[in-house]
Amino acid sequence: MAKNYFYITLLLGFFFTLSVSAQEGKQQSKLQETTVIEGLNLYPNPVSNGKVYITSKNDLDKDITIFDVLGKKVLQTTLSSKELNISNLTPGVYIIKINEAESTATRKLIVR
């Protein structure tokens, strides 16, 4: 009887170890998937004239998503030039997510 408990405990320990290592592998692959955008510039910040300029080293098309502090999406667009018009946003603090090719960056944006 004691032998059975020993083998059951041994098997449970093995499966637990296997499960934990698989989860760590998934988390590491997710972290490696997202890369930063080289040479990303977001200016001016804070914004007072209703226009923000976004440049990067590669200067490719960028998918822009802006969220308010509650996480609600307030603007989504694709930017092919440097200038983004945000004059319709009310003054406050926002989170801007920028996707360029396979790279992603997130920044805080202040609108005055």
N, C-alpha and C positions, 0 to 999 in steps of 0.2 A: 504494500500500500504506500509506504514511504517512497519507494522507487518511482511510482506513478506520479506523485506530487513533484518529485525532483525533475522528472522529464517534462512535465507540463510547465513547470516554472522555467526550465531551460528553454523550451520552445517559445514561451511568451516573451522572455527576455530577448531572444533572437529576433522575433517579429517586431518588437518594439524598436530595437536598434536599427533594423532594416527600414522601418517606417520613418524614423527620425532622419536618417541619412538621405532618404529620398526627398523629404521635405526641404532639407538644406540645399540639395542640388537644384530644386525648383526655384528657391529664393535667389540663389546665386545667378542662375541663368536669367531671371527677370532683371536683376541689377545690371547685368552685362549687356542686355538688349538695348537699354536706353543710353545714348551717348549725348554729350553736351554739344551745343552748336559752337563751332570754332569762331572766335572773333566777334561774338554777338555784342552789339551795342544798341541800347534802348535809351533814347534821349529826346527831348528834355524830360526829366523826371524829378520833381513834380511838373505836370503839364498844366499850362495856364492858357494857351492859345487854341486848344482844341485839336492840335495835330501832334502826333508822336512819330519819330523816325526810328526805323528798325533796320539795322544793317548787320551783315555777317561777312565772314571771309569768302564763303562760296557764292553769296548773293543769289541764291535760288529762290523760287516761289516759296512762300511761307503760309502755313495754315495758322491763323490767329484765332484764339478763343479767349474772351475776357469774362471773368466771373466776379460777382460782388463778394463781400466778406461773408455772406451767408451761403455761398456756393451756387447761387443762381446764375445761369449763363445769360449775360446781357448783350454780348456781341460775338458773332462768329463770321469770319471772312477769310478769303485767300488774298494774300498781298503779293503782288508781282513787282511793285516799286518799293521805295523806301518809306513813303509817307502813308500814315494811317490816320484817317479822320475819326476823332472820338468826340466831336463837339456835341453829340447828342447824349453823352454820359453826364449824369449829375455829379457835382463835386463829391469826392470821397476816396476811399481806398479800394483798389481792385487787384485781382490776381490775373496776370496775363500769361497764357500758355502759348508757346511758339513751337511749331513743328516745321522742320526743314529737312526734307528727304527722310532719313532714318533717325535724325537727331531731334531731341526735345529739350526745351528750356522753360522754366517757370520763374517769373519775376513779380515783384510787387510794383503796382502802378498807382501813383497818386495823382488825382485830378483836382485842380483848384478851380 
